[in-house]
């Protein structure tokens, strides 16, 4: 009898806290540390009952696919403020079915047989703003890249093609898991970027998260195109955004990494109101500590969506703070697995708590 009374009391407290979080803005469901301490959040997790939906562009690439996997897990866990709501979320925006196949290969291997069904994928003609609008409308936030990895692919049948042999460009964030013939054309990159921002503005997207990919600052012609993409982003004054620069070379943890091993390295983060030192290109050096794991960057991006205020714009510079000595080598098991979207994600939540 006493046990039932206690259970009912705890349940009622949960309802009260949920109501406070949703209607008064009190951060009742902040991220927590393993020791039970609270971490302030200002993003989607601030109001966990209001399910925010996120679309990922270029999710056929390894970084994009890993981010999709984390978002998919976070959307199934209470407290993140992410979820399907009335739509299938997260959503992959891609140009051909090749990208959805690549996404599912990453999900099945690194997210314990996870899968993105047809309801999560929208094949989109990125040269047509109206088509982008139709596939983004109703979503809360969008994650995009600056310059994607591009591949020439046949247009998927029964989509937007007008002839059986028509070709298009598939785009990947930040690179295909298995590279084919790459296309590197600055004009094409700029057109995709601008078309996407115009569509986001027309759809009243609440926040755009932009990843400055390595090929943007380390182009074959030696130019740093980062400032140009940042200035183009600022032209869309109706959009609030988080622009993320990388101070280091992207690397991977390896084929054995899974979401339940989680964070492997510490990431440094610096916030600025504008693009930092536009005359300087951020280039990697020979120091392995400058390498940023794609798996950790994807986790950081997912936590950024949950932690940072969507009503403000900012430019972040991300670097590697060294391998984390408490990183898991073996994945979590049992009931704990169903409660986390990424093992030890609180490490990044703690760092983001100090960013406005």
C-alpha positions as CSV (number, residue, x, y, z in Angstrom):
1,X,0.0,0.0,0.0
2,X,2.8,2.4,1.0
3,X,4.6,1.6,-2.3
4,X,1.6,2.5,-4.4
5,X,1.2,5.9,-2.5
6,X,4.9,6.7,-3.2
7,X,4.6,5.8,-6.9
8,X,1.5,8.0,-7.2
9,X,3.3,10.9,-5.4
10,X,6.3,10.6,-7.7
11,X,4.0,10.5,-10.8
12,X,2.2,13.7,-9.7
13,X,5.5,15.5,-9.1
14,X,6.5,14.5,-12.6
15,X,3.3,16.0,-14.0
16,X,3.8,19.2,-12.1
17,X,7.4,19.6,-13.3
18,X,6.3,18.9,-16.9
19,X,3.7,21.6,-16.6
20,X,6.1,24.1,-15.1
21,X,8.6,23.3,-17.9
22,X,6.1,23.7,-20.6
23,X,4.1,26.8,-19.5
24,X,6.4,28.8,-17.3
25,X,9.8,28.2,-19.0
26,X,11.3,26.8,-15.8
27,X,14.0,24.4,-16.9
28,X,12.7,21.5,-14.9
29,X,14.1,18.9,-17.2
30,X,17.6,20.1,-17.8
31,X,20.3,17.6,-18.9
32,X,21.8,15.9,-15.9
33,X,25.2,14.5,-15.0
34,X,25.8,10.9,-13.9
35,X,26.0,12.2,-10.3
36,X,22.5,13.8,-10.6
37,X,23.6,17.4,-11.1
38,X,21.5,19.7,-13.3
39,X,22.9,21.4,-16.5
40,X,21.1,24.4,-17.9
41,X,19.7,24.0,-21.4
42,X,18.1,26.7,-23.5
43,X,17.3,24.8,-26.8
44,X,14.7,22.2,-27.6
45,X,15.2,20.5,-24.2
46,X,14.0,23.6,-22.4
47,X,10.4,22.7,-23.1
48,X,10.4,18.9,-23.5
49,X,6.6,18.6,-24.1
50,X,6.9,20.8,-27.2
51,X,8.3,18.3,-29.7
52,X,10.7,20.0,-32.1
53,X,11.3,18.4,-35.5
54,X,14.7,18.5,-37.3
55,X,15.6,17.9,-41.0
56,X,19.1,17.0,-42.0
57,X,20.4,17.8,-45.4
58,X,23.1,15.6,-46.9
59,X,22.5,12.8,-44.4
60,X,23.9,10.2,-46.8
61,X,27.4,11.4,-45.8
62,X,29.0,9.8,-42.7
63,X,28.8,12.9,-40.5
64,X,25.2,13.6,-41.6
65,X,24.2,10.0,-41.1
66,X,25.7,9.9,-37.6
67,X,23.9,13.1,-36.7
68,X,20.6,11.6,-38.0
69,X,21.2,8.6,-35.9
70,X,21.7,10.6,-32.7
71,X,18.6,12.8,-33.5
72,X,16.5,9.7,-34.1
73,X,17.5,8.3,-30.7
74,X,17.0,11.7,-29.0
75,X,13.6,11.9,-30.5
76,X,12.6,8.7,-28.8
77,X,13.7,9.8,-25.3
78,X,11.8,12.2,-23.1
79,X,13.6,15.3,-21.9
80,X,15.3,16.2,-25.2
81,X,12.4,18.2,-26.6
82,X,12.8,16.4,-29.9
83,X,10.3,14.1,-31.4
84,X,8.2,13.2,-34.3
85,X,5.2,15.3,-33.2
86,X,2.7,15.2,-36.1
87,X,5.5,14.4,-38.6
88,X,8.2,11.8,-39.1
89,X,11.4,13.1,-37.6
90,X,14.2,13.5,-38.1
91,X,13.9,13.9,-41.8
92,X,16.6,13.2,-44.4
93,X,16.7,15.6,-47.3
94,X,18.6,14.1,-50.2
95,X,18.7,14.1,-54.0
96,X,18.5,10.4,-54.8
97,X,17.7,7.1,-53.1
98,X,21.5,6.4,-53.0
99,X,21.7,8.7,-49.9
100,X,19.0,6.9,-48.0
101,X,20.7,3.6,-48.6
102,X,24.0,5.1,-47.4
103,X,22.2,6.4,-44.3
104,X,20.7,3.1,-43.4
105,X,24.1,1.4,-43.7
106,X,25.5,3.8,-41.0
107,X,22.4,3.4,-38.8
108,X,22.4,-0.4,-38.9
109,X,26.1,-0.6,-38.1
110,X,26.5,2.1,-35.5
111,X,23.1,2.5,-34.0
112,X,22.2,-1.1,-33.2
113,X,20.2,-2.0,-36.3
114,X,18.3,1.3,-36.4
115,X,16.6,2.2,-39.7
116,X,15.2,5.2,-41.5
117,X,12.0,4.3,-43.3
118,X,10.5,5.9,-46.4
119,X,8.5,8.3,-44.1
120,X,11.8,9.8,-42.9
121,X,13.2,10.5,-46.4
122,X,12.3,13.1,-48.9
123,X,14.1,13.0,-52.3
124,X,14.4,16.6,-53.3
125,X,15.4,18.6,-56.4
126,X,17.9,21.0,-54.8
127,X,17.8,23.3,-57.9
128,X,14.1,24.0,-57.3
129,X,13.4,26.1,-54.2
130,X,9.7,25.2,-54.3
131,X,10.5,21.5,-54.0
132,X,12.8,22.2,-51.0
133,X,10.0,24.3,-49.4
134,X,7.5,21.5,-49.8
135,X,9.8,19.0,-48.0
136,X,10.8,21.4,-45.2
137,X,7.5,22.9,-44.4
138,X,6.3,22.2,-40.9
139,X,9.8,21.4,-39.5
140,X,11.3,23.3,-36.6
141,X,15.0,23.3,-37.4
142,X,17.3,22.4,-40.2
143,X,21.0,21.2,-40.3
144,X,22.9,22.0,-43.4
145,X,26.5,22.2,-44.7
146,X,28.3,24.9,-46.6
147,X,30.1,22.9,-49.3
148,X,29.0,19.3,-49.6
149,X,30.6,16.4,-51.2
150,X,28.9,16.0,-54.6
151,X,28.4,12.9,-56.7
152,X,26.7,12.5,-60.1
153,X,23.9,10.0,-59.8
154,X,20.9,8.9,-61.9
155,X,17.7,10.6,-60.9
156,X,15.6,8.2,-58.8
157,X,12.6,7.0,-60.8
158,X,9.1,8.4,-60.0
159,X,10.6,11.5,-58.4
160,X,11.4,14.8,-60.1
161,X,13.2,13.5,-63.3
162,X,11.8,14.1,-66.7
163,X,13.6,11.3,-68.6
164,X,14.9,7.8,-67.7
165,X,18.6,8.8,-68.2
166,X,18.6,12.1,-66.4
167,X,21.4,12.8,-64.0
168,X,21.5,14.9,-60.8
169,X,24.0,15.7,-58.0
170,X,23.7,13.8,-54.7
171,X,25.1,15.8,-51.8
172,X,26.7,14.5,-48.7
173,X,27.6,16.0,-45.3
174,X,30.5,15.8,-45.2
175,X,31.5,13.0,-47.5
176,X,30.1,9.8,-48.8
177,X,30.9,6.7,-46.7
178,X,32.1,5.1,-49.9
179,X,33.4,7.7,-52.4
180,X,32.6,7.7,-56.0
181,X,33.3,10.3,-58.7
182,X,33.3,13.7,-56.9
183,X,32.2,16.9,-58.5
184,X,33.7,20.1,-57.1
185,X,32.0,23.2,-58.5
186,X,31.8,26.3,-56.4
187,X,28.8,27.7,-58.3
188,X,26.8,24.6,-57.6
189,X,27.7,24.7,-53.9
190,X,26.6,28.3,-53.6
191,X,23.4,27.6,-55.4
192,X,22.4,24.7,-53.2
193,X,23.3,26.8,-50.1
194,X,21.3,29.8,-51.2
195,X,18.3,27.8,-52.4
196,X,18.2,26.0,-49.0
197,X,18.3,29.3,-47.0
198,X,15.6,30.8,-49.2
199,X,13.4,27.7,-48.6
200,X,14.1,27.9,-44.8
201,X,13.0,31.5,-44.8
202,X,9.9,30.8,-46.7
203,X,9.0,27.9,-44.3
204,X,9.6,30.0,-41.2
205,X,12.2,27.6,-39.9
206,X,13.0,28.5,-36.3
207,X,16.7,27.8,-36.4
208,X,19.3,26.8,-39.0
209,X,22.4,25.0,-37.9
210,X,25.2,25.4,-40.4
211,X,28.3,23.2,-40.5
212,X,31.3,24.7,-42.2
213,X,32.8,21.6,-43.9
214,X,36.5,21.1,-44.4
215,X,36.4,21.5,-48.1
216,X,35.0,25.1,-47.5
217,X,38.2,26.3,-45.8
218,X,40.6,23.8,-47.4
219,X,39.6,24.1,-51.1
220,X,41.8,22.8,-53.8
221,X,42.5,26.3,-55.1
222,X,43.8,27.3,-51.6
223,X,40.9,29.7,-50.9
224,X,38.9,29.9,-47.7
225,X,35.3,30.3,-48.8
226,X,34.0,30.3,-45.2
227,X,33.6,34.1,-44.9
228,X,31.6,34.1,-48.1
229,X,29.1,31.5,-46.9
230,X,28.8,33.2,-43.5
231,X,28.0,36.5,-45.2
232,X,25.5,34.9,-47.4
233,X,23.8,33.3,-44.3
234,X,23.6,36.8,-42.7
235,X,21.8,38.2,-45.7
236,X,18.8,36.1,-44.7
237,X,17.9,38.3,-41.7
238,X,14.7,36.5,-40.9
239,X,16.7,33.4,-40.0
240,X,18.2,32.7,-36.6
241,X,21.3,30.5,-37.0
242,X,24.3,28.8,-35.5
243,X,27.3,28.7,-37.7
244,X,29.9,26.1,-36.7
245,X,33.5,26.3,-37.7
246,X,36.0,23.5,-37.2
247,X,39.5,24.1,-35.9
248,X,40.9,20.8,-36.9
249,X,40.8,18.0,-39.4
250,X,37.9,15.6,-39.4
251,X,38.6,11.9,-38.6
252,X,36.6,8.9,-37.5
253,X,36.6,6.8,-34.3
254,X,36.5,3.6,-36.4
255,X,34.0,0.9,-37.4
256,X,33.6,-0.4,-33.9
257,X,32.1,2.9,-32.5
258,X,28.5,2.9,-31.6
259,X,26.1,5.4,-29.9
260,X,26.3,3.5,-26.6
261,X,30.0,4.0,-26.4
262,X,29.3,7.6,-27.0
263,X,31.7,10.6,-26.4
264,X,35.4,9.7,-27.0
265,X,37.0,13.1,-27.0
266,X,36.6,16.5,-25.3
267,X,35.7,19.3,-27.7
268,X,36.5,23.0,-27.1
269,X,34.0,25.6,-28.1
270,X,34.3,29.3,-28.5
271,X,31.3,31.6,-29.3
272,X,31.5,34.8,-31.2
273,X,29.0,37.3,-32.7
274,X,30.8,37.2,-36.1
275,X,33.1,35.1,-38.2
276,X,36.4,35.1,-36.4
277,X,39.5,36.5,-38.3
278,X,38.2,36.1,-41.9
279,X,41.7,36.6,-43.3
280,X,42.9,33.4,-41.7
281,X,42.1,29.9,-42.9
282,X,41.7,27.3,-40.2
283,X,44.0,24.5,-41.3
284,X,44.9,21.2,-39.6
285,X,48.5,20.5,-38.5
286,X,50.4,17.3,-37.8
287,X,49.2,17.2,-34.2
288,X,46.8,14.4,-33.8
289,X,45.1,16.3,-31.0
290,X,43.8,18.7,-33.6
291,X,41.7,16.0,-35.2
292,X,37.9,16.1,-34.5
293,X,36.1,12.8,-34.6
294,X,33.0,12.9,-36.8
295,X,31.1,10.8,-34.3
296,X,31.9,13.3,-31.5
297,X,31.0,16.2,-33.7
298,X,27.7,14.6,-34.6
299,X,27.0,14.2,-30.8
300,X,28.0,17.8,-30.2
301,X,25.6,19.0,-32.9
302,X,22.8,17.0,-31.5
303,X,23.5,18.4,-28.0
304,X,23.8,21.9,-29.5
305,X,20.2,21.6,-30.8
306,X,19.0,20.7,-27.3
307,X,21.2,23.2,-25.4
308,X,21.4,26.5,-27.3
309,X,18.8,29.2,-27.5
310,X,17.1,29.1,-30.9
311,X,16.1,32.7,-30.7
312,X,19.7,33.9,-31.0
313,X,22.3,33.7,-33.7
314,X,26.0,32.9,-33.1
315,X,29.2,31.6,-34.7
316,X,31.0,28.8,-32.9
317,X,34.5,27.5,-33.4
318,X,35.0,23.9,-32.4
319,X,38.3,22.2,-31.6
320,X,39.6,19.0,-30.0
321,X,40.5,19.3,-26.4
322,X,42.1,15.9,-26.3
323,X,40.9,12.3,-25.8
324,X,38.6,11.9,-22.8
325,X,40.1,9.6,-20.2
326,X,36.7,8.3,-19.1
327,X,35.5,7.4,-22.6
328,X,33.7,4.1,-22.9
329,X,35.4,1.2,-24.7
330,X,32.4,-1.0,-24.2
331,X,28.9,0.1,-24.8
332,X,26.2,0.5,-22.1
333,X,23.8,-2.4,-21.7
334,X,20.4,-3.2,-20.4
335,X,17.8,-0.7,-19.2
336,X,20.4,2.2,-19.3
337,X,20.6,1.8,-23.1
338,X,17.0,2.8,-23.5
339,X,17.5,6.0,-21.5
340,X,20.3,7.7,-23.4
341,X,20.7,8.9,-27.0
342,X,24.5,9.1,-26.7
343,X,26.6,7.8,-23.8
344,X,28.2,10.6,-21.7
345,X,26.6,13.4,-23.8
346,X,26.5,15.4,-20.6
347,X,30.2,16.3,-21.3
348,X,29.1,18.5,-24.2
349,X,26.0,19.7,-22.4
350,X,28.3,21.1,-19.7
351,X,30.4,23.0,-22.2
352,X,27.4,24.4,-24.0
353,X,25.8,25.6,-20.8
354,X,28.1,28.6,-20.9
355,X,27.2,29.6,-24.5
356,X,24.6,32.3,-25.0
